[in-house]
Structures are given as structure tokens and as C-alpha cells.
Amino acid sequence: MASVLGMLEERETASRVRVEGLREEVARLAGALEAAEIELDRRVIAREELVEALAASAAESTAVTGAEAETVSSPAPVPGSIVPPWREGMQVTVLAPDYQRILGVLNERQPADQGPLKAREITVRLGLETTSAKVEGVRSKARRLAERGWLLQETSGAFSVGRRPVAGPDAGSSA
């Protein structure tokens, strides 16, 4: 019996050591969790402050009158720049060259004579190869123009000339 009792005591001691090790690890993890929670709180506050500052800035910029807006010069668009939501009085020149060319193709057409154009037809009229990549690139840009109110997109996926105001901040920010 002494040997069985000795084995049980050894196991009990090993269990105590393991429990103490786990307690130390729990304490270490609790400290790490507290530090991570503090960092998370700081980041949430920073994001909320930024959103408030951007909203205030957007409200100030929309308060500019139409006359003041005409005198403000906008930087020249560059490829990959953001497509702004269309609004009354906005010129096509605020768009990057690729977007201007797509609008040009659709504006050159007589709407009474022909219906809307599919992305492949726009690609051909732009003088691009009709590879899948080129057609999809044109389709993506035309969709973006439609989402921002610069074009109209038919349910068939074809595009036509037309403008409609779109809400600014919620309109998206992709290029």
C-alpha cells in the first residue's frame, strides 16, 4: 500500500505544480487581455473622433455656395482617382481620363437613334481589344459611373447617357 500511496502523492504534487503554472499563465493572460482592451478602446475613440471630424468637414464643404464652388479650382484628375458623385453643375473634367472617354463614347451617340450600349460595344468604340480583361475593366468603370450618377445602367447591364444626383458620403469611395 505504501507504494500506491506514494504514487498518489507524486501525482498530487504534479497536479499542484500544474495548477500553479496554469494560475500564473491565467494571470499573465489577464494582464495581456487588459492591455489589449485598453488599446481597443483607444482605437475606437480615435475612429469615432475621425468620423466626427470628417462629418464636420464635409458639412462645411457642402455649405459653400454655388458661386464659391465655381471659383474653387479642383486638382487635375489622375488615373485611379476617385469618381465623385454627380451633382448639378459638375463638369466631366473632374473625372479621370478613362472615365471621360467612356462618357464621351456615350455622349457622341444620338439617343433617339440607338439604345444603350453594352460594355463590349463601349470597349470597341474606345478602340480597345475585346479581351475579357479589357471588357471587364470598361464594365467596372461604367458601373462606377452609374453608381455615382454619371450614367444610367439598364437592367440588361447596358449603359446610356443620363445624370442623377447621388448622396455624397454613402455613395462609396472606390476609384
C-alpha positions, 0 to 999 in steps of 0.5 A: 500500500505504501507504494500506491500511496506514494504514487498518489502523492507524486501525482498530487504534487504534479497536479499542484505544480500544474495548477500553479503554472496554469494560475500564473499563465491565467494571470499573465493572460489577464494582464495581456487581455487588459492591455489589449482592451485598453488599446481597443478602446483607444482605437475606437475613440480615435475612429469615432473622433475621425468620423466626427471630424470628417462629418464636420468637414464635409458639412462645411464643404457642402455649405459653400455656395454655388458661386464659391464652388465655381471659383474653387479650382479642383486638382487635375484628375489622375488615373485611379482617382476617385469618381465623385458623385454627380451633382448639378453643375459638375463638369466631366473634367473632374473625372479621370481620363478613362472615365471621360472617354467612356462618357464621351463614347456615350455622349457622341451617340444620338439617343433617339437613334440607338439604345444603350450600349453594352460594355463590349460595344463601349470597349470597341468604340474606345478602340480597345481589344475585346479581351475579357480583361479589357471588357471587364475593366470598361464594365467596372468603370461604367458601373462606377459611373452609374453608381455615382450618377454619371450614367444610367445602367439598364437592367440588361447591364447596358449603359446610356447617357443620363445624370442623377444626383447621388448622396455624397458620403454613402455613395462609396469611395472606390476609384 
